[in-house]
Amino acid sequence: MVIIALFYTADLNVMALGGAALITVVLVALNPLRRERLAPYSALGLGLWVLVFLSGIHTTLAGVVLP
């Protein structure tokens, strides 16, 4: 997956990538809280996918990070 991100990225949007990193940090912070509601994970997952898409990196990486 890292090879896809590094070698198949034509144009990198650093701001969108930073937003995706921020969402990833929030997702990691939610894990120890044992939230049983799906809505926060769904909303954050959708936001993560959109930001990874806008960053120029292949969106497969968002699917790898989300679970």
N, CA, C and O atoms as a GROMACS GRO file, in nm:
protein
  268
    1MET      N    1   0.081  -0.119   0.000
    1MET     CA    2   0.000   0.000   0.000
    1MET      C    3   0.086   0.126   0.000
    1MET      O    4   0.052   0.226  -0.064
    2VAL      N    5   0.196   0.121   0.071
    2VAL     CA    6   0.284   0.238   0.075
    2VAL      C    7   0.343   0.264  -0.064
    2VAL      O    8   0.362   0.380  -0.102
    3ILE      N    9   0.370   0.158  -0.138
    3ILE     CA   10   0.423   0.175  -0.273
    3ILE      C   11   0.321   0.246  -0.361
    3ILE      O   12   0.356   0.334  -0.440
    4ILE      N   13   0.193   0.209  -0.347
    4ILE     CA   14   0.087   0.277  -0.421
    4ILE      C   15   0.085   0.424  -0.386
    4ILE      O   16   0.076   0.510  -0.474
    5ALA      N   17   0.094   0.454  -0.258
    5ALA     CA   18   0.088   0.594  -0.213
    5ALA      C   19   0.206   0.675  -0.264
    5ALA      O   20   0.191   0.791  -0.302
    6LEU      N   21   0.322   0.616  -0.264
    6LEU     CA   22   0.442   0.692  -0.300
    6LEU      C   23   0.464   0.704  -0.451
    6LEU      O   24   0.503   0.810  -0.500
    7PHE      N   25   0.440   0.596  -0.523
    7PHE     CA   26   0.477   0.595  -0.664
    7PHE      C   27   0.363   0.623  -0.761
    7PHE      O   28   0.388   0.654  -0.877
    8TYR      N   29   0.240   0.613  -0.716
    8TYR     CA   30   0.127   0.636  -0.805
    8TYR      C   31   0.051   0.764  -0.769
    8TYR      O   32  -0.067   0.776  -0.802
    9THR      N   33   0.116   0.856  -0.704
    9THR     CA   34   0.056   0.984  -0.670
    9THR      C   35   0.109   1.089  -0.767
    9THR      O   36   0.229   1.119  -0.771
   10ALA      N   37   0.017   1.145  -0.845
   10ALA     CA   38   0.058   1.243  -0.945
   10ALA      C   39   0.076   1.381  -0.883
   10ALA      O   40   0.178   1.447  -0.905
   11ASP      N   41  -0.022   1.425  -0.806
   11ASP     CA   42  -0.018   1.558  -0.747
   11ASP      C   43  -0.064   1.547  -0.602
   11ASP      O   44  -0.176   1.504  -0.576
   12LEU      N   45   0.020   1.586  -0.509
   12LEU     CA   46  -0.009   1.570  -0.368
   12LEU      C   47  -0.062   1.700  -0.308
   12LEU      O   48   0.002   1.804  -0.320
   13ASN      N   49  -0.178   1.693  -0.243
   13ASN     CA   50  -0.237   1.807  -0.173
   13ASN      C   51  -0.206   1.788  -0.024
   13ASN      O   52  -0.268   1.705   0.043
   14VAL      N   53  -0.113   1.865   0.026
   14VAL     CA   54  -0.065   1.849   0.163
   14VAL      C   55  -0.172   1.886   0.266
   14VAL      O   56  -0.178   1.826   0.373
   15MET      N   57  -0.255   1.985   0.235
   15MET     CA   58  -0.360   2.026   0.329
   15MET      C   59  -0.462   1.912   0.348
   15MET      O   60  -0.501   1.883   0.461
   16ALA      N   61  -0.504   1.850   0.241
   16ALA     CA   62  -0.599   1.739   0.252
   16ALA      C   63  -0.534   1.620   0.322
   16ALA      O   64  -0.600   1.550   0.400
   17LEU      N   65  -0.407   1.598   0.297
   17LEU     CA   66  -0.336   1.489   0.364
   17LEU      C   67  -0.324   1.516   0.514
   17LEU      O   68  -0.334   1.423   0.594
   18GLY      N   69  -0.304   1.641   0.552
   18GLY     CA   70  -0.300   1.676   0.694
   18GLY      C   71  -0.436   1.656   0.760
   18GLY      O   72  -0.443   1.609   0.874
   19GLY      N   73  -0.544   1.689   0.689
   19GLY     CA   74  -0.678   1.664   0.742
   19GLY      C   75  -0.704   1.516   0.760
   19GLY      O   76  -0.767   1.475   0.858
   20ALA      N   77  -0.658   1.436   0.666
   20ALA     CA   78  -0.673   1.291   0.677
   20ALA      C   79  -0.594   1.237   0.797
   20ALA      O   80  -0.640   1.147   0.867
   21ALA      N   81  -0.476   1.293   0.820
   21ALA     CA   82  -0.397   1.253   0.936
   21ALA      C   83  -0.468   1.289   1.066
   21ALA      O   84  -0.466   1.213   1.163
   22LEU      N   85  -0.530   1.406   1.068
   22LEU     CA   86  -0.605   1.448   1.187
   22LEU      C   87  -0.722   1.355   1.214
   22LEU      O   88  -0.746   1.317   1.329
   23ILE      N   89  -0.795   1.318   1.111
   23ILE     CA   90  -0.906   1.224   1.129
   23ILE      C   91  -0.855   1.089   1.177
   23ILE      O   92  -0.921   1.024   1.259
   24THR      N   93  -0.740   1.046   1.128
   24THR     CA   94  -0.681   0.921   1.173
   24THR      C   95  -0.649   0.925   1.322
   24THR      O   96  -0.671   0.828   1.393
   25VAL      N   97  -0.598   1.038   1.369
   25VAL     CA   98  -0.568   1.054   1.512
   25VAL      C   99  -0.697   1.047   1.594
   25VAL      O  100  -0.699   0.984   1.700
   26VAL      N  101  -0.804   1.109   1.546
   26VAL     CA  102  -0.932   1.104   1.616
   26VAL      C  103  -0.986   0.961   1.620
   26VAL      O  104  -1.037   0.918   1.723
   27LEU      N  105  -0.974   0.888   1.510
   27LEU     CA  106  -1.018   0.749   1.507
   27LEU      C  107  -0.940   0.664   1.607
   27LEU      O  108  -0.998   0.580   1.676
   28VAL      N  109  -0.811   0.685   1.614
   28VAL     CA  110  -0.729   0.610   1.710
   28VAL      C  111  -0.769   0.647   1.853
   28VAL      O  112  -0.770   0.560   1.941
   29ALA      N  113  -0.802   0.773   1.877
   29ALA     CA  114  -0.842   0.816   2.011
   29ALA      C  115  -0.978   0.758   2.050
   29ALA      O  116  -1.004   0.738   2.168
   30LEU      N  117  -1.064   0.732   1.953
   30LEU     CA  118  -1.195   0.674   1.983
   30LEU      C  119  -1.188   0.527   2.022
   30LEU      O  120  -1.275   0.478   2.094
   31ASN      N  121  -1.087   0.457   1.976
   31ASN     CA  122  -1.078   0.313   2.002
   31ASN      C  123  -1.076   0.276   2.150
   31ASN      O  124  -1.150   0.185   2.188
   32PRO      N  125  -0.996   0.340   2.234
   32PRO     CA  126  -0.997   0.301   2.376
   32PRO      C  127  -1.128   0.335   2.447
   32PRO      O  128  -1.157   0.280   2.553
   33LEU      N  129  -1.206   0.425   2.391
   33LEU     CA  130  -1.332   0.463   2.456
   33LEU      C  131  -1.441   0.359   2.437
   33LEU      O  132  -1.546   0.367   2.500
   34ARG      N  133  -1.416   0.262   2.352
   34ARG     CA  134  -1.510   0.152   2.326
   34ARG      C  135  -1.648   0.203   2.287
   34ARG      O  136  -1.749   0.155   2.338
   35ARG      N  137  -1.653   0.298   2.197
   35ARG     CA  138  -1.780   0.350   2.147
   35ARG      C  139  -1.850   0.241   2.069
   35ARG      O  140  -1.791   0.178   1.981
   36GLU      N  141  -1.977   0.218   2.100
   36GLU     CA  142  -2.052   0.114   2.031
   36GLU      C  143  -2.139   0.171   1.920
   36GLU      O  144  -2.198   0.095   1.844
   37ARG      N  145  -2.148   0.301   1.912
   37ARG     CA  146  -2.228   0.363   1.807
   37ARG      C  147  -2.146   0.367   1.678
   37ARG      O  148  -2.027   0.397   1.679
   38LEU      N  149  -2.213   0.337   1.569
   38LEU     CA  150  -2.146   0.332   1.441
   38LEU      C  151  -2.136   0.469   1.374
   38LEU      O  152  -2.050   0.490   1.289
   39ALA      N  153  -2.222   0.561   1.412
   39ALA     CA  154  -2.230   0.692   1.346
   39ALA      C  155  -2.098   0.769   1.348
   39ALA      O  156  -2.058   0.820   1.243
   40PRO      N  157  -2.028   0.781   1.461
   40PRO     CA  158  -1.901   0.856   1.459
   40PRO      C  159  -1.797   0.793   1.366
   40PRO      O  160  -1.727   0.864   1.295
   41TYR      N  161  -1.788   0.661   1.368
   41TYR     CA  162  -1.692   0.593   1.282
   41TYR      C  163  -1.729   0.608   1.135
   41TYR      O  164  -1.642   0.625   1.049
   42SER      N  165  -1.860   0.602   1.105
   42SER     CA  166  -1.904   0.618   0.966
   42SER      C  167  -1.875   0.758   0.915
   42SER      O  168  -1.824   0.775   0.804
   43ALA      N  169  -1.907   0.859   0.995
   43ALA     CA  170  -1.884   0.998   0.954
   43ALA      C  171  -1.735   1.026   0.938
   43ALA      O  172  -1.693   1.087   0.840
   44LEU      N  173  -1.656   0.980   1.033
   44LEU     CA  174  -1.511   1.001   1.024
   44LEU      C  175  -1.451   0.922   0.908
   44LEU      O  176  -1.360   0.970   0.840
   45GLY      N  177  -1.502   0.803   0.885
   45GLY     CA  178  -1.454   0.722   0.774
   45GLY      C  179  -1.483   0.786   0.639
   45GLY      O  180  -1.399   0.785   0.549
   46LEU      N  181  -1.602   0.842   0.626
   46LEU     CA  182  -1.637   0.911   0.502
   46LEU      C  183  -1.548   1.035   0.483
   46LEU      O  184  -1.499   1.061   0.373
   47GLY      N  185  -1.529   1.110   0.591
   47GLY     CA  186  -1.440   1.226   0.584
   47GLY      C  187  -1.298   1.187   0.549
   47GLY      O  188  -1.231   1.255   0.472
   48LEU      N  189  -1.252   1.077   0.606
   48LEU     CA  190  -1.118   1.028   0.577
   48LEU      C  191  -1.105   0.991   0.430
   48LEU      O  192  -1.007   1.025   0.365
   49TRP      N  193  -1.205   0.921   0.377
   49TRP     CA  194  -1.201   0.880   0.237
   49TRP      C  195  -1.197   1.002   0.145
   49TRP      O  196  -1.118   1.007   0.050
   50VAL      N  197  -1.282   1.100   0.174
   50VAL     CA  198  -1.286   1.221   0.090
   50VAL      C  199  -1.153   1.295   0.093
   50VAL      O  200  -1.102   1.336  -0.011
   51LEU      N  201  -1.096   1.311   0.212
   51LEU     CA  202  -0.969   1.383   0.223
   51LEU      C  203  -0.854   1.308   0.158
   51LEU      O  204  -0.766   1.369   0.098
   52VAL      N  205  -0.853   1.177   0.170
   52VAL     CA  206  -0.749   1.098   0.102
   52VAL      C  207  -0.766   1.110  -0.049
   52VAL      O  208  -0.668   1.122  -0.122
   53PHE      N  209  -0.890   1.109  -0.095
   53PHE     CA  210  -0.917   1.127  -0.238
   53PHE      C  211  -0.867   1.263  -0.285
   53PHE      O  212  -0.802   1.273  -0.389
   54LEU      N  213  -0.899   1.368  -0.208
   54LEU     CA  214  -0.858   1.503  -0.246
   54LEU      C  215  -0.707   1.522  -0.235
   54LEU      O  216  -0.650   1.608  -0.303
   55SER      N  217  -0.641   1.443  -0.151
   55SER     CA  218  -0.496   1.458  -0.135
   55SER      C  219  -0.420   1.407  -0.257
   55SER      O  220  -0.305   1.446  -0.279
   56GLY      N  221  -0.482   1.322  -0.335
   56GLY     CA  222  -0.414   1.267  -0.452
   56GLY      C  223  -0.359   1.128  -0.430
   56GLY      O  224  -0.308   1.066  -0.523
   57ILE      N  225  -0.369   1.078  -0.309
   57ILE     CA  226  -0.323   0.943  -0.277
   57ILE      C  227  -0.437   0.846  -0.307
   57ILE      O  228  -0.554   0.882  -0.294
   58HIS      N  229  -0.404   0.725  -0.345
   58HIS     CA  230  -0.506   0.626  -0.378
   58HIS      C  231  -0.594   0.600  -0.256
   58HIS      O  232  -0.544   0.581  -0.145
   59THR      N  233  -0.726   0.598  -0.278
   59THR     CA  234  -0.822   0.587  -0.167
   59THR      C  235  -0.821   0.450  -0.099
   59THR      O  236  -0.885   0.434   0.004
   60THR      N  237  -0.752   0.354  -0.155
   60THR     CA  238  -0.739   0.224  -0.090
   60THR      C  239  -0.676   0.239   0.048
   60THR      O  240  -0.707   0.162   0.140
   61LEU      N  241  -0.588   0.336   0.063
   61LEU     CA  242  -0.522   0.357   0.191
   61LEU      C  243  -0.619   0.400   0.300
   61LEU      O  244  -0.599   0.368   0.417
   62ALA      N  245  -0.725   0.472   0.263
   62ALA     CA  246  -0.826   0.509   0.362
   62ALA      C  247  -0.896   0.385   0.415
   62ALA      O  248  -0.927   0.377   0.534
   63GLY      N  249  -0.921   0.289   0.328
   63GLY     CA  250  -0.982   0.164   0.371
   63GLY      C  251  -0.892   0.081   0.460
   63GLY      O  252  -0.940   0.007   0.546
   64VAL      N  253  -0.763   0.093   0.440
   64VAL     CA  254  -0.667   0.021   0.524
   64VAL      C  255  -0.658   0.083   0.662
   64VAL      O  256  -0.646   0.013   0.762
   65VAL      N  257  -0.665   0.216   0.668
   65VAL     CA  258  -0.652   0.287   0.796
   65VAL      C  259  -0.778   0.274   0.879
   65VAL      O  260  -0.770   0.265   1.002
   66LEU      N  261  -0.895   0.273   0.816
   66LEU     CA  262  -1.021   0.281   0.888
   66LEU      C  263  -1.049   0.165   0.983
   66LEU      O  264  -1.090   0.192   1.096
   67PRO      N  265  -1.030   0.039   0.947
   67PRO     CA  266  -1.067  -0.066   1.043
   67PRO      C  267  -0.983  -0.056   1.165
   67PRO      O  268  -0.998  -0.136   1.257
   0.00000   0.00000   0.00000
